[in-house]
Amino acid sequence: MKVTIALIGSQEFCKQAETIVLPQNIRIDCYQYRNPSEAPSLLDTMKPCHAILFSGSLPYEASEHVLKTISVPVLYLQQNEHTIAVTLLYLASEKNLAIYDISIDIKDRSHIEHILRDLDTLSPSKKPAIHELQRNSDLQAIVNFHVEHFRSGQSKMAVTSVHAVYNQLKAAGIPAFRMLDPVSNTLRALEQAAHQASLERSKATKIAVGLLKVHNKQKLSHETVVKLANYLQAKWSESEGFYYFYTSLGTVEFVLALESFVLFINSIPEASLSFGLGQTIVEASDNAWSALQLASNEGIFMLDEHKQLHGPLPSTNTSIAMKLEGPKLLAISKKTTLSPAVISKIIQFNQFRQSTSFTAHDLAGYLAVSRRTAERTIKKLMDHQFIQAVGEEMTYSQGRPRALYEMKLPHP
């Protein structure tokens, strides 16, 4: 199965990436910016993907506040000594420039220091002017560094790691050179992103069984059990006062990050919830039972296939609330006339499915509504291009095929 990687970078970087001969299991979708600060807005336009790769640390750092809502692996291409050495070699052989004739901006000063040590050029007069990029660096400060060194005669060429800086330097008439991105580095980063995506998908599909113990069965309504099953996207069964929910690890991890789910579990009177993981449903069920016996009455616990107990869960603060907090999301509610609560649930559904296609039946199950209601909801979103039809699936030999959809919602 192919892994789709969203590649976010400058126009020049994306052009180079599109020329790389990729492994058969990888495809890329490129999203170009003119300035690294534009990277967060590109995330709103992304098609469904399995991983995101930024061309460098600056666009990644600019996007971190948005990435908290992204459920797929996110990486950035890290600058290393190979990148710098290849660039210096090219300048020496093709431009006849000595190391001390340049000014250079890099992410980690130690990389070029190691190269200089290997070349035995530690004399201060033999070193280039070095600007170490800081977290969320001011681009104008980088430009000013190169301009000052060129105009003072301390350098003959500005070498920059930032394409936007290169463009500004060229516009100012300063001789500039973009740091070379070796194809091997880019290919290695793409392969790493694909590997992370495969691991996440494998982990997410691992069998998980939830076990709900109710101390007073009379206080537990059928609606509560159905609501818990909907949260967990689970099939459920009941035996001697215990309720079993058959789902996946990916779903469990997702719902544990939902504030609404934790509040819901805490509202169930006189009940304890545990989870078990395993290679089979039998093993996962046994582990769920063991987790229930080993755990205290406070919190949710999970016993994995290695017999390691995790809990109380969630171990970190819940991050996905059942509310709208951004103008973009409020605009969706106003345009579609859907309530903020419904929009929040739909966004959670989209994150839960990691941006894969879905049917009206899938959405109905998650929202705990009828299929007709789910279809009306989909139509309202489609009318404003927040959902698009992408195909059909035939689940049975007879009957009408089900329409497949994909979300086009902006990130919060």
C-alpha positions in Angstrom: 0.0 0.0 0.0 1.3 3.4 -1.0 2.2 5.9 1.7 1.3 9.5 0.8 3.6 12.2 2.3 2.7 15.9 2.3 5.9 17.8 1.6 5.9 21.4 2.7 8.8 23.5 1.4 9.9 26.3 -0.8 9.3 26.3 -4.6 12.9 25.3 -5.3 12.9 22.5 -2.8 9.6 21.1 -4.1 10.8 21.2 -7.7 13.9 19.2 -6.7 11.8 16.7 -4.7 9.5 16.1 -7.6 12.5 14.9 -9.7 13.6 12.2 -7.2 13.0 8.6 -8.2 10.9 7.5 -5.3 10.4 3.9 -3.9 7.3 2.3 -5.2 5.5 2.6 -1.8 5.9 6.4 -1.5 4.1 9.2 -3.3 4.4 12.9 -2.4 2.1 15.9 -2.5 4.0 19.2 -2.6 2.8 22.4 -0.9 4.9 25.4 -1.7 5.5 28.6 0.4 7.4 31.8 -0.4 8.3 32.4 3.3 8.5 29.7 6.1 5.9 31.7 8.1 3.3 30.7 5.4 3.7 27.0 6.3 0.8 26.9 8.9 -1.7 28.1 6.3 -0.6 25.4 3.9 -1.8 22.8 6.4 -5.3 24.0 5.8 -5.1 23.0 2.2 -3.6 19.6 2.6 -5.1 16.5 1.0 -5.4 13.3 3.0 -1.9 12.0 3.8 -0.1 9.5 6.0 2.8 11.8 7.1 4.0 15.3 6.8 7.6 16.3 6.0 8.8 19.9 6.2 11.8 21.0 4.2 13.5 22.5 7.3 13.2 23.5 10.9 11.9 27.0 10.3 8.6 26.0 8.6 8.2 23.2 11.1 8.7 25.6 14.1 6.3 28.1 12.6 3.6 25.4 12.4 4.0 23.8 15.8 0.9 25.4 17.2 -1.2 23.9 14.4 0.5 20.5 14.5 -0.9 19.7 17.9 -4.2 18.9 16.1 -2.5 16.7 13.4 -2.8 12.9 14.0 -0.2 11.7 11.4 3.6 11.6 11.9 5.3 14.9 11.3 9.0 15.3 10.6 11.4 17.9 9.1 14.5 17.6 7.0 17.4 18.1 9.3 20.5 19.8 8.2 23.7 17.8 8.8 27.4 17.9 8.1 26.9 16.1 4.8 24.7 19.0 3.6 27.2 21.6 4.5 30.2 19.6 3.2 28.6 19.1 -0.2 27.8 22.8 -0.4 31.4 23.9 0.5 32.8 21.4 -1.9 30.7 22.8 -4.8 31.7 26.4 -3.9 35.4 25.5 -3.8 35.4 23.5 -7.1 32.9 25.4 -9.2 33.0 28.9 -7.8 36.7 28.9 -6.6 35.7 30.3 -3.2 37.7 29.5 -0.1 35.9 28.7 3.1 36.9 32.0 4.7 35.4 34.0 1.7 31.8 33.2 2.7 29.2 34.1 5.3 26.9 31.2 6.2 23.7 30.6 8.2 23.2 27.2 9.6 21.0 25.5 12.2 23.8 24.0 14.3 27.2 25.7 14.4 28.9 22.5 15.6 28.3 20.9 12.1 30.6 23.4 10.4 33.0 23.4 13.3 33.5 19.6 12.8 34.2 20.1 9.1 36.7 22.8 9.8 38.4 20.6 12.4 38.6 17.8 9.8 40.1 20.2 7.3 42.5 21.5 10.0 41.5 25.1 9.4 40.9 26.3 13.0 42.7 29.6 12.6 40.2 32.5 13.1 41.3 34.0 9.9 40.4 30.8 8.0 36.9 30.6 9.3 33.8 31.8 7.5 31.3 34.2 9.2 28.7 32.0 10.9 25.2 32.9 11.9 23.5 30.1 13.9 19.8 30.0 13.2 17.7 30.2 16.3 14.2 28.9 17.0 11.7 30.9 14.9 14.6 33.1 13.6 13.8 36.6 12.3 14.5 36.4 8.5 15.4 40.0 8.3 18.1 39.5 11.0 19.6 36.7 8.8 19.5 39.0 5.7 21.2 41.8 7.7 24.0 39.5 8.8 24.9 38.6 5.3 24.5 42.1 3.9 26.8 43.6 6.6 29.5 41.0 6.0 29.5 41.4 2.3 29.4 45.2 2.3 32.2 45.4 4.9 34.4 43.1 2.6 34.5 40.3 5.1 32.8 37.9 2.7 32.4 37.5 -1.1 29.4 35.2 -1.0 26.4 34.7 1.3 25.5 31.0 1.7 22.0 30.6 3.2 19.9 27.7 4.4 16.7 29.7 3.9 15.3 30.1 0.4 13.4 33.3 1.4 16.6 34.8 2.6 18.3 33.9 -0.7 15.5 35.7 -2.6 15.9 38.9 -0.5 19.7 38.8 -0.9 19.5 38.5 -4.7 17.0 41.4 -4.8 19.4 43.5 -2.8 22.3 42.7 -5.3 24.2 40.5 -2.8 26.0 37.5 -4.2 24.1 34.6 -2.7 24.0 30.8 -2.9 21.4 28.4 -1.5 22.6 25.6 0.6 22.5 22.4 -1.5 20.0 19.7 -0.4 21.6 16.4 -1.3 19.1 14.1 -2.9 20.2 11.3 -0.6 19.2 13.4 2.5 15.8 14.1 1.1 15.2 10.5 0.1 16.3 9.3 3.5 13.9 11.7 5.2 11.0 10.6 2.9 11.8 7.0 3.7 11.9 7.8 7.4 8.5 9.5 7.2 7.1 6.5 5.3 8.4 4.2 8.0 6.9 6.3 10.8 3.6 6.3 9.0 3.6 2.5 8.6 4.5 2.1 12.3 1.6 4.4 13.3 -0.9 2.5 11.1 0.3 -0.8 12.4 0.1 0.4 16.0 -3.3 2.0 15.4 -4.8 -1.3 14.1 -3.6 -3.4 17.1 -6.5 -5.2 18.8 -7.8 -3.6 22.0 -10.6 -4.7 24.3 -12.3 -2.4 26.7 -13.8 -3.9 29.9 -16.4 -2.0 31.8 -17.3 -3.2 35.3 -20.5 -1.8 36.8 -21.0 -2.2 40.5 -24.7 -1.4 40.3 -26.1 -2.5 37.0 -29.4 -0.8 37.7 -27.7 2.6 37.4 -26.3 1.9 33.9 -28.6 2.7 31.0 -28.5 1.0 27.6 -28.0 4.5 26.1 -24.8 4.9 28.1 -23.4 1.6 26.8 -24.2 2.5 23.2 -22.6 5.9 23.7 -19.4 4.3 25.0 -19.4 1.9 22.0 -19.8 4.9 19.7 -16.9 6.7 21.2 -14.7 3.6 20.9 -16.2 2.7 17.4 -16.6 -0.8 19.0 -18.7 -3.9 18.8 -19.8 -4.8 22.3 -21.2 -7.6 24.3 -22.4 -8.2 27.9 -21.6 -11.1 30.2 -22.4 -11.4 33.9 -22.4 -7.7 34.6 -19.3 -7.0 32.5 -19.3 -5.1 29.2 -16.7 -5.9 26.5 -15.9 -3.4 23.8 -13.9 -4.7 20.8 -11.9 -1.9 19.1 -8.3 -0.9 18.2 -5.4 0.8 20.0 -5.5 3.8 17.7 -9.1 4.5 18.6 -8.4 4.1 22.3 -5.5 6.5 22.2 -7.6 9.0 20.2 -10.6 9.0 22.6 -8.4 9.3 25.6 -7.3 12.6 24.3 -10.9 13.8 24.2 -12.0 16.0 27.1 -15.6 15.0 26.4 -14.7 11.2 26.6 -13.0 11.6 30.0 -15.9 13.6 31.4 -18.3 11.0 30.1 -16.4 8.1 31.7 -16.2 10.0 35.0 -20.0 10.6 34.8 -20.8 6.8 34.8 -21.8 5.9 38.4 -20.0 3.1 40.2 -18.1 1.8 37.2 -14.5 1.0 36.3 -13.0 0.9 32.8 -9.8 -0.9 31.7 -8.3 -1.9 28.4 -6.2 -4.8 27.2 -4.0 -5.2 24.1 -3.1 -8.4 22.3 -2.4 -10.3 19.1 -5.8 -11.9 19.4 -9.2 -10.9 20.9 -8.8 -13.6 23.5 -5.4 -12.3 24.6 -6.6 -8.7 24.6 -9.7 -9.7 26.7 -7.5 -11.5 29.2 -5.3 -8.5 29.5 -8.2 -6.2 30.0 -9.5 -8.4 32.8 -6.0 -8.4 34.4 -5.8 -4.6 34.1 -9.1 -4.3 35.9 -7.8 -6.5 38.8 -4.4 -4.8 39.0 -5.6 -1.3 38.8 -6.9 0.9 41.6 -10.4 2.4 41.5 -9.1 5.7 40.3 -8.6 6.3 36.5 -8.4 4.1 33.5 -5.7 1.4 33.1 -4.4 -0.6 30.2 -2.3 -3.8 30.1 -0.4 -4.3 26.9 0.7 -7.5 25.1 4.0 -7.3 27.0 2.2 -7.4 30.3 3.1 -3.8 31.1 0.4 -1.8 33.0 -0.2 1.8 31.9 -2.2 4.2 33.9 -4.0 6.0 35.3 -5.0 7.2 31.8 -5.0 9.7 30.2 -1.4 10.2 31.4 -1.3 13.7 29.9 -3.8 16.5 29.8 -6.6 16.0 27.3 -6.1 18.1 24.3 -9.2 17.9 22.1 -12.3 19.7 23.6 -15.9 19.5 22.5 -16.0 23.1 21.6 -15.0 25.6 18.8 -12.3 28.1 19.5 -11.3 29.5 16.2 -12.9 31.9 13.7 -12.5 29.4 10.9 -14.5 26.7 12.7 -17.1 29.2 13.9 -17.5 30.2 10.2 -18.2 26.6 9.3 -21.0 26.5 11.9 -22.6 29.7 10.5 -22.3 28.7 6.9 -23.7 25.2 7.3 -26.2 26.0 10.1 -24.8 22.9 11.9 -24.4 23.4 15.7 -20.9 24.0 17.2 -21.2 20.6 19.0 -21.8 18.8 15.7 -18.9 20.5 14.0 -16.6 19.6 16.9 -17.7 16.0 16.7 -17.1 16.0 12.9 -13.6 17.4 13.3 -12.9 14.8 15.9 -14.2 12.1 13.5 -11.9 13.4 10.8 -8.9 13.3 13.1 -9.9 9.9 14.4 -9.9 8.5 10.9 -6.5 10.1 10.1 -8.1 11.9 7.0 -9.1 8.7 5.2 -12.3 8.3 3.2 -15.6 7.5 4.9 -19.2 6.7 4.3 -22.4 8.1 5.6 -22.8 4.9 7.6 -19.4 5.5 9.3 -20.3 9.1 10.2 -23.7 8.0 11.5 -22.1 5.5 13.8 -19.6 8.0 15.2 -22.3 10.7 15.8 -24.8 8.1 17.1 -27.5 9.4 14.7 -29.4 7.7 11.9 -28.0 7.3 8.4 -30.5 9.8 7.1 -29.4 12.4 9.6 -25.7 11.8 8.7 -26.5 12.1 5.0 -28.2 15.5 5.6 -25.2 16.6 7.6 -22.9 15.6 4.7 -25.0 17.5 2.2 -24.8 20.7 4.2 -21.0 20.4 4.4 -20.8 19.5 0.7 -22.8 22.6 -0.3 -19.9 24.7 1.1 -17.1 22.4 -0.2 -16.2 21.2 3.3 -16.7 17.6 2.2 -16.2 16.1 -1.3 -17.3 12.9 -2.9 -14.3 10.7 -3.9 -15.9 7.5 -5.1 -18.0 4.5 -4.1 -17.6 1.2 -2.4 -19.5 -2.0 -2.8 -19.6 -4.0 0.4 -22.1 -6.7 -0.8 -22.6 -8.6 -4.0 -26.1 -7.0 -4.2 -27.4 -3.6 -3.3 -26.5 0.0 -3.9 -22.9 1.0 -3.5 -22.0 3.4 -0.7 -20.7 6.9 -1.6 -17.2 7.6 -0.2 -16.3 11.1 1.1 -13.3 13.0 2.3 -13.2 16.0 4.6 -11.9 19.4 3.5 -12.1 21.1 6.9 -9.5 23.7 8.0 -7.5 22.9 11.0 -8.5 24.6 14.3 
